[in-house]
Amino acid sequence: MAGMFTIKATNVIRAVRTRMARKQSNLGNFSAVHLKAAIVIQAWVFRNFTAQGGKHDTPSLRWRDLAPSTKAARARKGTWPGQILAVTGTLRGGFVPSATSRSGKVENYVPYARYHEYGNRRGRPPQRKMFPAIAQARDIVRPLFLSHVKVSIK
């Protein structure tokens, strides 16, 4: 069988498989990108506090002004003029980012935080929108995930 030859590609195939396995592993590790996303959302929340709810894309989610009676009560206590939801800074400072390989989140463990966001059973309606709307949050974190994929498969 003259003219026939064999190429041994075992080492090349092994190297390619190792490289692909590493890329797959990198791509599947979302812990870091979830934490980055949570930190970016936390930063947005801080900026939203500074803007007194003005960071929302949707006007209906922007914070409404305090009632005149609330302003008067705060003025008597010496905390007005001031910012909405910022009498002591405890609420704003209570936002904590965390992440796992499956999700990232920003929570606030200040006991009254949930009442501002969700209202309560005694008829208090939701008062403030401290977090971005879902579509806005997606737009905020999408570049982080795109970058993660790009870097992982390089």
N, C-alpha and C positions, 0 to 999 in steps of 0.2 A: 504494500500500500504506500507507494511513493507519493509524496506531496501532501500527505495528511498530517496534521499536527493537533496537539491538545493544549489547551490553555487551562492552567489550574487557577481558579478564581476564588478558592476557599478563603484566603486571607482578606481579599477585597470584600467578599460577601460578609464575612464576620465583622469587618470594620464598619461597613454600611449599616448592618443590623445594630451594632453597638451605638453608632451615632444616632440612628433613628429612635432607639430605645431611650437615649438621653433626652432627645428633643421631646418625645412623648411625655417623659417624666416631668420635664420643665414646663411643658404646656399644661399638664394636669395639676400642677401645684399652684393653687389660687390663693393660698393663705396670705401671701404678701400683697397681692393686688387687692384683695378684699380689705385688708387693713388700710392700704393707701386710699381706697375709695371711701372708707368710713372716716378717715382723717380729713379728706377733701370735703365731705358732707358736713362734718363738724365745723370746719372753717367757714363754710357757707352759712351755717346756723349763726356763728359768731358775727359774721358780716350782716346777716339779716337783723340781728338784735341791734347792731349799731345803726342800721338803716331803719329801725323801728318797723320792720315788716315790709320794707320797700324793695326787697330783692326778688320778690315773686314776679314771675312773668304774667300771671293771671291777676288782673286788678281785684277780683272778688276775694282773693286770698290775702291781700294786703291788710295789715292791721288797721282797724279803725281807731280814731282818736279816742282818748279817754273821755268819759262823761264829765261834765262840769262839776258834778258833786264829788267825783273821784279826785279831780284836780284840786278842788277846794280842801278836801280832807288831807291830801298830800301836802298842800301848802301849809295847813295848820301844823303838820308834823315836821315841816321843814324839808320835805323831800320833793318839792315842786318849785320851780320848774325842774324837770328831769326827763329821763327817757321812760317810755312805756316798758313795763315788765322789768324795770331795773332799779328798784328801790335799794336793795342791798347787794345785788350782783350774784346772789346765791343761785338763782335759777339759771342764769347765763353760764355760770361756772360749773354747773352740774352735768354738762354734756360730756359723755365718755365714749370714745370709739373703741370697738373691739372687733375681732374677726376670727373665723375658722376657715378651713379649706372649702367650706360650702357657702359661707355668707359673711357679710360685714354688716355692722350695725352701729348706730349711735343711740345711746340710751341716756336718760336723765333720771337719777335716783332721788332727786329732791321730791318729797312726798306730794307736793301740790302741782308738780309739772304736768301730770296727766290731765288734771282738771282744766288747765289752760288750753291744752291741745284737744281734748276729747269731750269736755263738759262733765257733768255728773248726773246721778239719778235724781237729785233733788230739783231738777229743772234748769240747772245752769247749762246754757248752750256752750258749744266750743267757742272760745274767745279769740284765740290766736292761732296762727299757722306758723309754727316755729321752724318746721322742716320744709324743704322744697317739695313741690308736687311731684308725683311719680315721673311724669314726662320730663320735667326739669332736672330731676335727680339723674335720670338716664343720660340726658345730654351732658351733665356734669362729669359723670364717671366713665362714659363710653371711651374717651381717649385713653384712659388708663388701661382698660381691657384690650383695646386695639394694640397698644404698645406692648402689653404682656404677650399677646399672640405673636406679634412681629419679632420680638426679641427671642421668644422661645423656639421659633422654627428657623431662626437664622443659622 
